[in-house]
Amino acid sequence: MSTEKFTQQSGFPKQNGQSISYWLRGVQGDALLNHRTTPELPVSTDIVVIGSGLTGTLVAKECLATWPEKRIVVLEAREFCSGATGRNAGHCKPDQYRGFEAYEKAFGNEQALKILANEWQTWSDMVQYVRENDVDCNLWVGDTLDVPMTPEVAARTANQFERVRAAGGKVDHIKVTTEPSEAAKISRIDGAQACYAWSASTLYPWKLAAHIMRENLKNGVNLQTRTVAAFVKPSSENPGKWMVQTDRGEIECGQVIHATNAYSPALEPSLRDLIRPSPHICNKIVPPVSFAGSNGLQNSYGVLLPDGALFSINPNCASGGDLILFGGSNPGQRKFENWLSEHPQKYADDGLTSFETISDAIKEFTESHLPGWTAEHSGIAYDDGWSGIIAWSADTVPFVGQLPNLPGQWICAGHHGHGMARIFTAAPGLVKLMAGKSWTDTELPVVWEITSERVVRLKEKKPLNVLTALSGKTEPVEAAPILETLSHERSGPRL
Ligand SMILES: Cc1cc2nc3c(=O)[nH]c(=O)nc-3n(C[C@H](O)[C@H](O)[C@H](O)COP(=O)(O)OP(=O)(O)OC[C@H]3O[C@@H](n4cnc5c(N)ncnc54)[C@H](O)[C@@H]3O)c2cc1C
């Protein structure tokens, strides 16, 4: 992602004309969507969590567990969990090697491995939570397949994989097939050049967040949907406290948590240049009989294409393969991004339901590479979809911790289109910091911490001095070319 794109873009959640995702459509009428625990907004509380996506919901859960006696209010601008969590592609795919090269260049070897290990831990924690709590959220656990589609992409993928192995990373759980005909057989994709398989999940993300929030409500959380936090200012009456100004009145509190992801810079201007909102499209395709039900795809996918493009495919296995969701940054994404740069008012607009070049690329891929796709069925709609707002992080990793110079204001945001593989560890990590524990106690990659140094460096578009930042040494060493690295990264989620 080019850092030049990190201009002053920001926006609050769109109040009218949003697209409706498959997930939100499936729960229309659920009382949680418009829940207000009390008819009026409380005038004061201990903790205000702004945002009811997976981050805000999990942060509230962890706060309850840490301080059962504290009063917690969750504010949500629209319906419950109607942001990215309610609109994503439903894929929790822990990156196990693909991002390593870029992370290594940006943050050094140890942190790159730590990021991959964290993704695995996050996925494991999420699956464990769903199973232990019997959460009804269509969880599927199985092999996700990375499938490079040209010899050049296969060579690059093999190189990325070998780099992790050479660096001492864990790769023995990844099944690698380098023989193209065998890869095509395993993946059911014509033209597959190789296949990398490891465990991942698909799920109904809204239902997971809803389960957690219902537990929170039972334990005393006050949820206020359709309440926009407009700004946060110091309390004039009680020094050290914050006043959250909303469209329904003010609420005074000791701690504020920004769980607002892509919308964070609209509410907190110091986050501009660090987190940038941008719409992303998810297409829902009802497959032909040859790819439905028991004939359906049995894996999730990252189909790897030239120029860093990729299709992320979720065949909704746990629902019997009735539909296939396509996300990722497909070959039509570039034209979408060009269009967006000509329509800057759309950067926080989740009203789009499709974009022609993105739909066309899916049609081309399915018809050319999935044998038998069109044989029995011709009326497939490729442009049936929705959009959500992704929070691009200026250095691709989230911002977790206390906002510099704003004691008592905390953040867990900037998940870079990959929050399902980050939030289940990032949100509890944040609450540990709030409880006075050290960064080490969070067990999160240290490069996720929001520090004054990171903020200034990213605003000045300077590279990270890896050794200084990570070891505390003060001697300057050769800086990792993070901005250069990231400017060559394709601006799509690493799903
Ligand atoms: C189309 C799409 C596909 C994706 N696919 C995947 C995927 O397959 N796998 C994956 O890992 N990740 C995916 N992502 C990214 C993932 O969905 C996010 O990283 C994750 O859901 C972020 O969760 P969150 O709780 O931090 O943010 P959100 O779910 O966006 O929650 C933030 C909430 O804060 C509320 N809010 C914001 N500002 C205010 C305010 N001022 N006052 C009150 N409320 C406010 C918003 O309304 C919103 O509900 C995708 C994202 C999109 C858009």
Ligand as a Chemical Component Dictionary entry (heavy atoms), coordinates in Angstrom:
data_LIG
# 
_chem_comp.id                   LIG 
_chem_comp.type                 NON-POLYMER 
_chem_comp.pdbx_formal_charge   0 
_chem_comp.three_letter_code    LIG 
# 
loop_
_chem_comp_atom.comp_id 
_chem_comp_atom.atom_id 
_chem_comp_atom.alt_atom_id 
_chem_comp_atom.type_symbol 
_chem_comp_atom.charge 
_chem_comp_atom.model_Cartn_x 
_chem_comp_atom.model_Cartn_y 
_chem_comp_atom.model_Cartn_z 
_chem_comp_atom.pdbx_ordinal 
LIG C1  C1  C 0 -15.767 -6.438  2.718  1  
LIG C2  C2  C 0 -14.826 -6.834  3.825  2  
LIG C3  C3  C 0 -14.344 -8.134  3.862  3  
LIG C4  C4  C 0 -13.487 -8.536  4.891  4  
LIG N1  N1  N 0 -13.133 -9.833  4.961  5  
LIG C5  C5  C 0 -12.382 -10.255 6.006  6  
LIG C6  C6  C 0 -12.106 -11.624 6.155  7  
LIG O1  O1  O 0 -12.612 -12.476 5.426  8  
LIG N2  N2  N 0 -11.242 -11.986 7.155  9  
LIG C7  C7  C 0 -10.703 -11.062 8.012  10 
LIG O2  O2  O 0 -9.882  -11.434 8.859  11 
LIG N3  N3  N 0 -11.038 -9.778  7.941  12 
LIG C8  C8  C 0 -11.865 -9.349  6.968  13 
LIG N4  N4  N 0 -12.218 -8.044  6.896  14 
LIG C9  C9  C 0 -11.770 -7.138  7.961  15 
LIG C10 C10 C 0 -12.538 -7.377  9.270  16 
LIG O3  O3  O 0 -13.904 -7.425  9.001  17 
LIG C11 C11 C 0 -12.217 -6.255  10.243 18 
LIG O4  O4  O 0 -10.816 -6.194  10.446 19 
LIG C12 C12 C 0 -12.875 -6.439  11.597 20 
LIG O5  O5  O 0 -14.226 -6.784  11.462 21 
LIG C13 C13 C 0 -12.761 -5.155  12.413 22 
LIG O6  O6  O 0 -13.535 -5.287  13.571 23 
LIG P1  P1  P 0 -13.715 -4.014  14.507 24 
LIG O7  O7  O 0 -14.639 -4.386  15.590 25 
LIG O8  O8  O 0 -12.391 -3.472  14.860 26 
LIG O9  O9  O 0 -14.384 -2.929  13.548 27 
LIG P2  P2  P 0 -15.897 -2.832  13.058 28 
LIG O10 O10 O 0 -16.526 -4.147  12.941 29 
LIG O11 O11 O 0 -15.916 -1.940  11.862 30 
LIG O12 O12 O 0 -16.601 -2.115  14.272 31 
LIG C14 C14 C 0 -16.438 -0.732  14.529 32 
LIG C15 C15 C 0 -17.792 -0.218  14.988 33 
LIG O13 O13 O 0 -17.634 1.091   15.507 34 
LIG C16 C16 C 0 -18.780 1.830   15.166 35 
LIG N5  N5  N 0 -18.406 3.250   15.226 36 
LIG C17 C17 C 0 -17.443 3.857   14.504 37 
LIG N6  N6  N 0 -17.357 5.163   14.817 38 
LIG C18 C18 C 0 -18.277 5.376   15.785 39 
LIG C19 C19 C 0 -18.661 6.536   16.522 40 
LIG N7  N7  N 0 -18.070 7.719   16.327 41 
LIG N8  N8  N 0 -19.657 6.405   17.445 42 
LIG C20 C20 C 0 -20.244 5.195   17.666 43 
LIG N9  N9  N 0 -19.910 4.073   16.986 44 
LIG C21 C21 C 0 -18.944 4.160   16.062 45 
LIG C22 C22 C 0 -19.099 1.367   13.765 46 
LIG O14 O14 O 0 -20.427 1.667   13.399 47 
LIG C23 C23 C 0 -18.799 -0.121  13.851 48 
LIG O15 O15 O 0 -19.930 -0.880  14.168 49 
LIG C24 C24 C 0 -13.069 -7.599  5.884  50 
LIG C25 C25 C 0 -13.556 -6.299  5.848  51 
LIG C26 C26 C 0 -14.433 -5.911  4.844  52 
LIG C27 C27 C 0 -14.959 -4.509  4.856  53 
# 
loop_
_chem_comp_bond.comp_id 
_chem_comp_bond.atom_id_1 
_chem_comp_bond.atom_id_2 
_chem_comp_bond.value_order 
_chem_comp_bond.pdbx_ordinal 
LIG C1  C2  SING 1  
LIG C2  C3  SING 2  
LIG C2  C26 DOUB 3  
LIG C3  C4  DOUB 4  
LIG C4  N1  SING 5  
LIG C4  C24 SING 6  
LIG N1  C5  DOUB 7  
LIG C5  C6  SING 8  
LIG C5  C8  SING 9  
LIG C6  O1  DOUB 10 
LIG C6  N2  SING 11 
LIG N2  C7  SING 12 
LIG C7  O2  DOUB 13 
LIG C7  N3  SING 14 
LIG N3  C8  DOUB 15 
LIG C8  N4  SING 16 
LIG N4  C9  SING 17 
LIG N4  C24 SING 18 
LIG C9  C10 SING 19 
LIG C10 O3  SING 20 
LIG C10 C11 SING 21 
LIG C11 O4  SING 22 
LIG C11 C12 SING 23 
LIG C12 O5  SING 24 
LIG C12 C13 SING 25 
LIG C13 O6  SING 26 
LIG O6  P1  SING 27 
LIG P1  O7  DOUB 28 
LIG P1  O8  SING 29 
LIG P1  O9  SING 30 
LIG O9  P2  SING 31 
LIG P2  O10 DOUB 32 
LIG P2  O11 SING 33 
LIG P2  O12 SING 34 
LIG O12 C14 SING 35 
LIG C14 C15 SING 36 
LIG C15 O13 SING 37 
LIG C15 C23 SING 38 
LIG O13 C16 SING 39 
LIG C16 N5  SING 40 
LIG C16 C22 SING 41 
LIG N5  C17 SING 42 
LIG N5  C21 SING 43 
LIG C17 N6  DOUB 44 
LIG N6  C18 SING 45 
LIG C18 C19 SING 46 
LIG C18 C21 DOUB 47 
LIG C19 N7  SING 48 
LIG C19 N8  DOUB 49 
LIG N8  C20 SING 50 
LIG C20 N9  DOUB 51 
LIG N9  C21 SING 52 
LIG C22 O14 SING 53 
LIG C22 C23 SING 54 
LIG C23 O15 SING 55 
LIG C24 C25 DOUB 56 
LIG C25 C26 SING 57 
LIG C26 C27 SING 58 
# 
